[in-house]
Amino acid sequence: MTQRIVMIFLIVAIVFGGGFYAYRQLVPPPAQEAQGPIYSTKAVTRGDIAVGVEITGSLNPSRSGGIMVPGSRDYTGQSIQFVISEILAEEGQEVKAGETIAKLVAPGLQSQIDALQKEIQSNRDYLSELTGLPPDRLHEIRPGAGITLRAPIDGRVTGLSIKEGTQVPQGQIIAKIVDDSTYQIRAKLYENEFKQIKEGQELAIRFDLFEGVQYGRITEVNPNPVPDGDEENPAQGFVHWITVEGKNPGLVRAGLTVRLGIPSPDRDSLRVNWFASGAKVDGFVNEEKVLATAEAIASTVYVREMDLVKKGDPLVLLSGADIEDTLQERMDRLREKENELANLLAKASQTEIKASIDGVVARWEQQVGQMVNPGDWIGYIYNTSDMSMWAEVDDVDVLMVKQGSPVTVTLDALPGATFEGQVMQVDTMGRDVNGIPRFGVSITVKGGPQLRPGMQAHAFIDAGRAENVLLVPLEAIFEEDNTPKVEILNPDGTTKVVPVKLGLMNHRVAEVKSGVEEGELVITGSSADVLPSQHIGSKDTLLPGQSGSGDGDKEGSGSNDNNG
């Protein structure tokens, strides 16, 4: 029985003990009344502060250029097409101004050039024949001045057939210009005589009109025998014809009769082996006819019969309306064709497409094998070293943004990379966006080839910096009587309010130029500020030196805030 009673008391004790413990755990003790305000503080520190505005926007190229087929569009009907034969710079590739980025070919261009060159040469030959001027002197032609017939070679004027004022039909022989320094003889040799000579051999020449023996050389030998053709001596059979040239001593004329023979080795005139047949001076080695190139009037004759002239010397001036019209028409046509040829040759040399600026190839509008015309835009290049960025800020932040302010740009696509920039323009007038005034800001960015238009960029606009200055948290600052102030907690637990002069300020800390000293504790919160229904327990005490006090909370004070 006694044992049962002990067990009952033991069970009751356990139940009451457990219930009391649970009650103590679940029901907190009555709050103790605080004896005075409890403060949260931060120490006045020294550090750096950066003030600025953060904005986000997309990058765009400040400068770009087109990829263009060389040359300009031709609206005169002389069309030419190229084919893209090779692309040397792919999209996204960095290129330099003047670098070849594509090559072209021009099918059929060479045939057009060849045809024009032949036509031009034909016109030049005609004008040269008409005027007597060599092709390189056709620029001297003056249509109104008529045609001056000129000496085609150095020589003597013979057979001059016109006088001043006479009408001259086209094709009439005006004169001959004869270089009579070397005469020419055509002679026939019989078979036995022919076997004794060879080309280049010296022969003796005797003229019937004057004494003595001259000498010449065989310049041409016909090895094929032909019938003699001598009606007076038909039985002579076949002969060979040769040509002999000799220097004119000054008396030789065309038509003079001569004898030819093989001289002795010592040129003894008495021991010449003369050929059987005689011969005549056929003419001179170099002589040219001068023809009237158009129907005209011989307005001026510059020479007389037997005058000596030099190549290019004027002989006769032919004039008249027909000549002037003909010359003008031919000159105009020649210039037109020369211009066409120059244009084609320029296009033929323009088979390389070069980059217009330093930059990156954005895209190609045409591909290899496609036909293009001069002046066509077939792609685009943008410059990545000079990018731009545009964004908007509100009416509070715009006061800190100034033209020329430095900017630091970062991109999500390039972690760790930063780029320098500068504010180029700030809108002076805002626009309403959902009830908030917004101001546009334009920024230039010094970029690089890794940048691409459209990339999302984050810009920090530097509105001011200060180094090694006193800093206090923003929550410690209040305004009274239009004067910024802070409340300082003294070492003995008392407080004092002091006015401060503020400098730069960001969203965390403010620069204090006067009013506080480094290390002083500024009050950022107090238990006196809580509502009557709130309280601060003893474990939340924030007095200096006690656990949880704010005097040791240096991190986050804004002493080195570079985030704006």
C-alpha positions as MATLAB code, in Angstrom:
seq = 'MTQRIVMIFLIVAIVFGGGFYAYRQLVPPPAQEAQGPIYSTKAVTRGDIAVGVEITGSLNPSRSGGIMVPGSRDYTGQSIQFVISEILAEEGQEVKAGETIAKLVAPGLQSQIDALQKEIQSNRDYLSELTGLPPDRLHEIRPGAGITLRAPIDGRVTGLSIKEGTQVPQGQIIAKIVDDSTYQIRAKLYENEFKQIKEGQELAIRFDLFEGVQYGRITEVNPNPVPDGDEENPAQGFVHWITVEGKNPGLVRAGLTVRLGIPSPDRDSLRVNWFASGAKVDGFVNEEKVLATAEAIASTVYVREMDLVKKGDPLVLLSGADIEDTLQERMDRLREKENELANLLAKASQTEIKASIDGVVARWEQQVGQMVNPGDWIGYIYNTSDMSMWAEVDDVDVLMVKQGSPVTVTLDALPGATFEGQVMQVDTMGRDVNGIPRFGVSITVKGGPQLRPGMQAHAFIDAGRAENVLLVPLEAIFEEDNTPKVEILNPDGTTKVVPVKLGLMNHRVAEVKSGVEEGELVITGSSADVLPSQHIGSKDTLLPGQSGSGDGDKEGSGSNDNNG';
ca = [
       0.000    0.000    0.000;
       2.773    2.388    0.998;
       4.523    1.695   -2.260;
       1.401    2.539   -4.278;
       0.987    5.858   -2.416;
       4.648    6.745   -3.177;
       4.115    6.036   -6.841;
       1.009    8.233   -6.954;
       2.831   11.176   -5.350;
       5.724   10.673   -7.739;
       3.406   10.809  -10.777;
       1.665   13.915   -9.469;
       5.045   15.633   -8.898;
       6.147   14.863  -12.412;
       2.948   16.227  -13.900;
       3.042   19.435  -11.868;
       6.776   19.922  -12.537;
       6.396   19.444  -16.293;
       3.445   21.782  -16.474;
       5.284   24.522  -14.524;
       8.301   24.180  -16.816;
       6.120   24.430  -19.901;
       4.387   27.483  -18.472;
       7.720   29.205  -17.840;
       8.816   28.440  -21.399;
       5.609   29.515  -23.092;
       4.769   32.587  -21.048;
       7.537   35.292  -21.014;
       8.258   37.187  -17.815;
       6.733   40.653  -17.451;
       8.665   43.345  -19.321;
      10.966   45.408  -17.266;
      10.659   49.143  -17.564;
      13.734   50.743  -19.154;
      15.516   53.252  -17.054;
      16.486   55.584  -20.012;
      16.794   55.773  -23.824;
      18.882   53.139  -25.525;
      20.894   54.420  -28.560;
      22.095   52.923  -31.813;
      25.291   54.618  -32.958;
      27.876   54.731  -35.715;
      31.391   56.078  -35.458;
      32.502   59.014  -37.570;
      35.020   57.478  -39.987;
      37.471   58.723  -42.565;
      37.377   57.382  -46.106;
      36.511   58.001  -49.761;
      33.147   58.817  -51.265;
      31.931   58.718  -54.868;
      28.701   60.332  -55.947;
      27.005   59.620  -59.225;
      24.070   58.352  -61.194;
      23.586   54.825  -62.455;
      21.745   54.303  -65.720;
      21.172   51.388  -68.054;
      20.858   51.448  -71.812;
      22.008   49.780  -75.031;
      25.192   50.483  -76.997;
      25.048   51.902  -80.493;
      27.853   52.760  -82.954;
      28.594   56.479  -83.157;
      30.084   56.083  -86.639;
      29.225   53.610  -89.383;
      29.705   53.318  -93.098;
      28.478   51.399  -96.065;
      30.291   48.766  -98.097;
      29.950   50.051 -101.654;
      30.910   48.820 -105.105;
      33.526   51.274 -106.471;
      32.381   53.813 -109.020;
      29.140   55.652 -109.471;
      25.912   54.735 -111.153;
      25.975   55.417 -114.888;
      22.726   56.759 -116.278;
      24.090   57.296 -119.802;
      23.254   53.778 -120.925;
      26.823   52.457 -120.773;
      26.060   49.907 -118.096;
      28.508   47.436 -116.636;
      27.976   44.769 -114.038;
      30.331   43.047 -111.641;
      30.128   39.656 -109.992;
      31.261   39.246 -106.388;
      34.036   36.678 -106.700;
      35.358   36.634 -103.135;
      34.467   37.978  -99.675;
      37.582   38.414  -97.530;
      36.041   39.768  -94.298;
      33.239   37.852  -92.589;
      30.487   39.457  -90.530;
      31.828   40.419  -87.104;
      35.432   40.681  -88.334;
      37.455   43.777  -87.464;
      38.868   45.645  -90.484;
      40.966   48.749  -91.147;
      40.130   51.642  -93.471;
      41.467   50.888  -96.969;
      41.711   47.147  -96.355;
      40.440   44.963  -99.218;
      37.358   43.132  -97.953;
      35.896   41.744 -101.204;
      36.865   41.183 -104.841;
      34.901   41.548 -108.058;
      35.101   40.336 -111.639;
      33.552   42.034 -114.667;
      32.437   39.564 -117.361;
      32.533   41.052 -120.856;
      34.371   44.175 -119.770;
      37.567   43.339 -121.646;
      35.691   42.801 -124.908;
      34.107   46.239 -124.545;
      37.535   47.765 -123.893;
      39.054   46.008 -126.933;
      36.250   47.196 -129.223;
      36.594   50.779 -128.038;
      40.355   50.741 -128.430;
      40.026   49.590 -132.043;
      37.463   52.279 -132.797;
      39.630   54.967 -131.221;
      42.687   53.826 -133.157;
      40.701   53.958 -136.383;
      39.624   57.544 -135.641;
      43.181   58.541 -134.811;
      44.544   56.998 -137.997;
      41.939   58.832 -140.049;
      42.697   62.199 -138.422;
      46.420   61.580 -138.733;
      46.035   60.819 -142.444;
      43.706   63.786 -142.896;
      45.982   66.319 -141.227;
      49.421   64.843 -141.675;
      49.980   64.951 -137.922;
      51.254   61.903 -136.059;
      48.760   60.366 -133.584;
      50.557   61.864 -130.592;
      50.070   65.390 -131.992;
      46.355   65.249 -132.847;
      45.650   67.571 -129.911;
      47.142   70.339 -132.044;
      44.261   70.170 -134.535;
      42.166   73.366 -134.791;
      39.143   72.640 -137.042;
      38.607   76.307 -137.937;
      42.209   76.622 -139.083;
      41.793   74.006 -141.812;
      44.145   71.149 -142.631;
      47.859   71.641 -142.978;
      49.468   69.000 -145.142;
      52.952   68.290 -143.805;
      56.075   66.580 -145.040;
      55.883   62.885 -144.138;
      59.671   62.459 -144.287;
      62.872   64.441 -144.630;
      63.531   65.117 -148.303;
      63.098   67.273 -151.385;
      59.783   68.564 -152.782;
      59.130   67.271 -156.280;
      56.098   67.313 -158.560;
      54.376   70.217 -156.760;
      51.089   70.448 -158.666;
      49.023   73.244 -157.090;
      48.998   76.980 -156.592;
      47.364   79.146 -153.961;
      43.632   79.662 -154.511;
      43.123   76.576 -156.647;
      40.370   74.058 -155.915;
      41.845   70.726 -154.901;
      39.815   67.497 -155.242;
      40.160   64.840 -152.579;
      42.883   62.319 -153.418;
      44.899   64.578 -155.754;
      48.675   64.190 -155.481;
      49.920   67.537 -154.221;
      53.620   66.651 -154.398;
      56.219   64.042 -153.608;
      58.742   64.293 -150.834;
      61.850   62.474 -151.927;
      64.817   61.542 -149.820;
      67.308   61.551 -152.743;
      70.306   60.678 -150.644;
      70.014   57.017 -151.707;
      68.924   56.005 -155.193;
      67.564   52.654 -156.270;
      68.181   50.659 -159.469;
      66.188   47.663 -160.742;
      68.268   45.516 -163.134;
      68.000   42.148 -164.886;
      70.738   39.503 -165.034;
      71.019   36.453 -167.209;
      71.545   33.076 -165.672;
      75.330   33.034 -166.044;
      75.556   36.572 -164.545;
      73.149   35.716 -161.729;
      75.404   32.855 -160.587;
      78.191   35.391 -159.899;
      76.337   37.625 -157.444;
      74.683   37.439 -154.002;
      72.713   39.761 -151.754;
      74.884   42.382 -150.068;
      77.574   42.184 -152.747;
      79.152   45.413 -154.007;
      78.620   46.356 -157.691;
      80.185   48.988 -159.910;
      77.787   51.619 -161.342;
      78.485   53.799 -164.384;
      76.166   56.694 -165.339;
      75.915   57.771 -168.970;
      75.737   61.492 -168.063;
      78.965   61.843 -166.095;
      82.374   60.288 -165.914;
      83.643   57.872 -163.350;
      82.418   54.779 -161.585;
      80.154   54.777 -158.509;
      79.551   51.843 -156.226;
      76.423   50.360 -154.651;
      75.221   47.152 -153.011;
      72.699   44.516 -153.901;
      69.790   44.809 -151.437;
      67.345   42.337 -152.962;
      67.704   39.246 -155.177;
      64.822   37.378 -156.776;
      65.944   33.726 -157.105;
      63.053   32.859 -159.411;
      63.791   33.351 -163.159;
      61.137   35.098 -165.220;
      60.760   35.556 -169.010;
      62.904   38.362 -170.283;
      60.066   40.249 -171.910;
      62.444   42.117 -174.158;
      60.499   42.377 -177.392;
      63.588   43.488 -179.292;
      65.591   40.425 -178.208;
      63.047   37.655 -177.611;
      65.620   34.905 -177.844;
      67.407   35.899 -174.671;
      65.303   33.558 -172.518;
      64.864   33.889 -168.709;
      66.355   36.553 -166.393;
      66.664   37.319 -162.684;
      65.794   40.729 -161.231;
      67.885   42.404 -158.539;
      67.731   45.705 -156.648;
      70.822   47.847 -156.128;
      71.108   50.894 -153.853;
      73.781   53.584 -153.934;
      74.578   56.929 -152.327;
      73.644   59.906 -154.503;
      76.642   62.088 -155.294;
      74.186   64.894 -155.969;
      73.451   64.519 -159.678;
      71.430   61.317 -159.844;
      67.788   61.602 -160.931;
      65.100   59.063 -161.622;
      65.233   57.683 -165.195;
      68.987   57.987 -165.750;
      70.494   55.031 -167.645;
      73.299   53.079 -166.005;
      75.523   50.018 -166.434;
      76.202   47.533 -163.653;
      79.150   45.204 -163.260;
      81.329   43.224 -160.911;
      84.351   45.315 -159.852;
      87.893   44.016 -159.419;
      89.098   43.516 -155.879;
      91.174   46.700 -156.063;
      88.268   48.689 -157.623;
      90.169   49.243 -160.867;
      87.642   50.935 -163.149;
      89.326   49.428 -166.168;
      88.801   45.869 -165.001;
      85.039   45.856 -164.316;
      83.075   42.841 -165.578;
      80.007   44.667 -166.930;
      76.675   42.921 -167.274;
      75.120   42.560 -170.700;
      71.943   44.538 -170.083;
      71.691   48.171 -169.164;
      69.370   49.548 -166.429;
      67.725   52.770 -165.240;
      67.483   54.612 -161.947;
      64.096   53.478 -160.715;
      63.812   56.164 -158.082;
      64.912   56.715 -154.543;
      64.775   54.441 -151.525;
      62.584   56.741 -149.465;
      59.896   58.849 -151.069;
      56.319   59.613 -150.079;
      53.328   61.035 -151.924;
      51.360   63.902 -150.374;
      47.615   63.601 -151.144;
      44.751   66.043 -150.658;
      42.797   64.405 -147.834;
      39.585   66.358 -148.503;
      38.071   68.539 -151.171;
      39.205   72.062 -150.335;
      40.926   75.231 -151.469;
      44.700   75.535 -151.317;
      44.709   78.738 -149.316;
      48.453   78.730 -148.637;
      51.391   76.941 -150.316;
      54.433   77.007 -148.071;
      57.060   75.367 -150.378;
      58.402   75.454 -153.916;
      59.609   72.773 -156.263;
      62.903   71.138 -155.152;
      62.817   72.719 -151.688;
      64.424   70.637 -148.971;
      62.069   69.962 -146.051;
      62.135   68.153 -142.742;
      59.548   65.678 -141.570;
      56.541   67.602 -140.218;
      57.254   70.845 -142.070;
      54.062   72.460 -143.488;
      53.556   72.108 -147.231;
      50.045   73.311 -148.054;
      47.120   74.718 -146.041;
      43.728   73.428 -147.206;
      40.664   75.262 -145.900;
      36.897   75.338 -146.349;
      33.606   74.709 -144.545;
      33.565   71.027 -145.404;
      36.983   70.473 -143.881;
      36.049   72.346 -140.700;
      32.855   70.302 -140.241;
      34.645   67.044 -140.921;
      37.433   67.811 -138.464;
      35.045   68.945 -135.745;
      32.871   65.873 -136.115;
      35.847   63.533 -136.013;
      37.455   65.295 -133.045;
      34.193   65.212 -131.084;
      33.740   61.547 -131.790;
      37.317   60.775 -130.825;
      36.979   62.594 -127.489;
      33.688   60.841 -126.762;
      35.192   57.416 -127.360;
      38.316   58.263 -125.357;
      36.119   59.277 -122.407;
      34.175   56.042 -122.697;
      37.415   54.072 -122.725;
      38.762   55.940 -119.702;
      35.550   55.164 -117.849;
      35.749   51.477 -118.702;
      39.435   51.275 -117.762;
      38.647   52.943 -114.429;
      35.945   50.376 -113.800;
      38.270   47.567 -114.792;
      40.694   48.755 -112.112;
      37.935   48.917 -109.502;
      37.667   45.210 -108.837;
      38.521   45.483 -105.148;
      36.087   46.657 -102.469;
      37.860   48.376  -99.594;
      36.692   49.221  -96.067;
      35.600   52.850  -95.798;
      36.420   53.155  -92.062;
      38.088   51.279  -89.238;
      35.466   49.041  -87.699;
      33.667   45.714  -87.711;
      31.743   44.260  -90.640;
      28.120   44.381  -89.537;
      26.566   42.439  -92.384;
      26.739   41.626  -96.078;
      23.659   42.332  -98.170;
      25.048   40.388 -101.173;
      26.966   37.137 -101.370;
      29.587   35.542 -103.641;
      28.295   34.995 -107.165;
      25.699   37.774 -107.136;
      25.657   40.546 -109.747;
      26.220   44.135 -108.572;
      26.499   47.534 -110.246;
      28.915   50.422 -109.624;
      27.673   52.494 -106.681;
      25.629   49.663 -105.101;
      25.657   49.416 -101.277;
      26.204   45.768 -100.468;
      26.939   45.829  -96.718;
      27.704   47.877  -93.612;
      30.609   48.530  -91.248;
      30.314   50.018  -87.779;
      33.077   51.499  -85.647;
      33.408   49.825  -82.240;
      36.096   52.115  -80.861;
      33.603   54.961  -80.672;
      30.247   53.774  -79.329;
      27.328   55.713  -77.892;
      24.722   55.116  -75.213;
      21.424   56.856  -74.500;
      19.278   56.615  -71.373;
      16.904   58.670  -69.244;
      17.205   59.916  -65.645;
      14.613   61.500  -63.354;
      14.450   65.111  -62.249;
      16.414   64.401  -59.063;
      19.354   62.624  -60.684;
      19.563   65.000  -63.650;
      20.879   67.726  -61.333;
      24.017   65.635  -60.794;
      24.628   64.950  -64.504;
      26.785   67.521  -66.265;
      28.058   67.667  -69.820;
      31.637   66.385  -69.900;
      31.259   64.281  -66.736;
      33.346   61.082  -66.810;
      31.463   57.800  -67.091;
      32.397   54.208  -66.241;
      30.615   51.598  -68.358;
      30.227   47.896  -67.618;
      28.428   45.179  -69.538;
      26.751   41.965  -68.463;
      28.215   40.276  -71.539;
      31.811   41.130  -70.491;
      32.159   40.542  -66.733;
      35.074   42.409  -65.188;
      35.625   44.674  -68.188;
      35.166   48.425  -67.850;
      35.115   51.104  -70.510;
      35.605   54.836  -70.251;
      32.979   57.265  -71.403;
      31.846   60.866  -71.195;
      28.522   62.681  -71.020;
      28.063   64.461  -74.326;
      24.611   65.942  -73.899;
      21.921   66.345  -71.246;
      18.403   67.324  -72.212;
      17.433   70.727  -70.878;
      13.740   69.868  -71.000;
      12.205   66.709  -69.575;
       9.216   64.712  -70.695;
       6.530   63.184  -68.570;
       6.695   59.394  -68.248;
       3.878   58.038  -66.055;
       3.903   61.197  -63.983;
       7.697   61.301  -63.542;
       9.821   63.863  -65.394;
      12.507   62.089  -67.428;
      15.593   63.671  -69.052;
      17.643   62.129  -71.871;
      21.393   61.666  -71.424;
      23.783   60.903  -74.326;
      27.119   59.247  -73.543;
      30.108   58.401  -75.745;
      32.002   55.223  -74.917;
      35.578   54.330  -75.850;
      35.041   50.744  -76.906;
      36.854   47.935  -78.654;
      36.333   45.131  -81.166;
      34.599   42.935  -78.569;
      31.655   45.343  -78.337;
      28.524   44.905  -80.424;
      25.652   47.283  -81.125;
      22.638   46.484  -78.962;
      24.608   45.181  -75.968;
      23.047   46.104  -72.609;
      25.333   48.510  -70.751;
      25.401   49.950  -67.229;
      26.876   53.408  -66.859;
      27.971   55.168  -63.680;
      28.063   58.920  -64.258;
      30.607   60.420  -61.887;
      29.115   63.484  -60.190;
      32.006   64.025  -57.771;
      34.595   62.280  -55.630;
      36.356   63.016  -52.342;
      39.174   61.113  -50.671;
      40.167   60.803  -47.010;
      37.208   62.798  -45.701;
      34.958   62.410  -42.649;
      31.899   60.298  -43.320;
      28.664   59.751  -41.382;
      25.673   57.558  -42.275;
      22.690   59.306  -43.782;
      20.358   58.100  -40.989;
      22.337   60.127  -38.445;
      21.581   63.421  -40.230;
      18.469   65.464  -39.587;
      17.504   69.033  -40.339;
      16.463   71.632  -37.819;
      15.920   75.321  -38.537;
      17.067   74.665  -42.127;
      20.424   73.494  -40.765;
      21.739   69.931  -41.048;
      22.638   68.460  -37.652;
      23.722   65.246  -35.936;
      23.344   64.021  -32.365;
      26.535   62.830  -30.677;
      26.641   60.319  -27.774;
      29.186   61.448  -25.195;
      31.378   58.932  -23.321;
      29.337   59.568  -20.107;
      26.092   58.576  -21.819;
      24.836   62.093  -22.369;
      24.085   63.452  -25.832;
      24.556   66.714  -27.662;
      23.242   68.099  -30.964;
      25.754   69.808  -33.241;
      25.297   71.522  -36.626;
      27.387   70.103  -39.481;
      28.490   71.316  -42.873;
      27.878   68.644  -45.467;
      29.713   67.922  -48.721;
      29.122   65.057  -51.126;
      26.289   62.670  -50.365;
      25.219   59.322  -51.790;
      22.534   56.828  -50.771;
      24.580   55.535  -47.798;
      26.890   58.185  -46.361;
      27.541   61.897  -46.437;
      30.761   63.880  -46.328;
      31.006   66.131  -43.215;
      33.279   69.100  -43.709;
      32.906   70.498  -40.153;
      31.059   69.850  -36.882;
      32.335   66.390  -35.898;
      35.616   64.647  -35.228;
      36.827   61.257  -36.369;
      35.818   58.512  -33.888;
      32.869   60.385  -32.358;
      29.646   58.358  -32.132;
      26.669   59.752  -33.985;
      23.251   58.490  -33.010;
      21.372   56.697  -35.775;
      18.433   55.506  -33.602;
      17.042   55.682  -30.050;
      14.576   53.705  -27.884;
      12.873   57.016  -27.207;
      11.735   56.969  -30.838;
       9.671   53.716  -30.489;
       5.907   53.636  -29.971;
       4.448   53.182  -26.401;
       3.408   49.612  -27.270;
       7.027   48.756  -28.250;
       9.979   48.137  -25.951;
      13.637   47.198  -26.182;
      14.853   44.388  -24.003;
      18.080   44.408  -22.033;
      19.692   42.144  -24.588;
      19.123   44.872  -27.202;
      21.089   47.465  -25.268;
      23.162   49.539  -27.670;
      25.112   51.696  -25.219;
      28.829   52.103  -25.885;
      30.933   49.228  -24.645;
      27.969   46.892  -24.246;
      27.207   43.925  -26.475;
      25.439   44.904  -29.672;
      26.518   48.577  -29.553;
      26.953   50.300  -32.922;
      30.350   51.895  -32.251;
      32.191   48.977  -33.734;
      30.057   48.744  -36.896;
      32.521   50.165  -39.394;
      31.504   48.105  -42.454;
      28.771   49.648  -44.548;
      29.481   53.165  -43.273;
      30.118   54.333  -46.818;
      33.800   55.025  -46.228;
      34.647   53.577  -49.640;
      31.482   53.745  -51.667;
      31.997   53.541  -55.376;
      28.543   52.361  -56.322;
      26.828   55.757  -56.463;
];
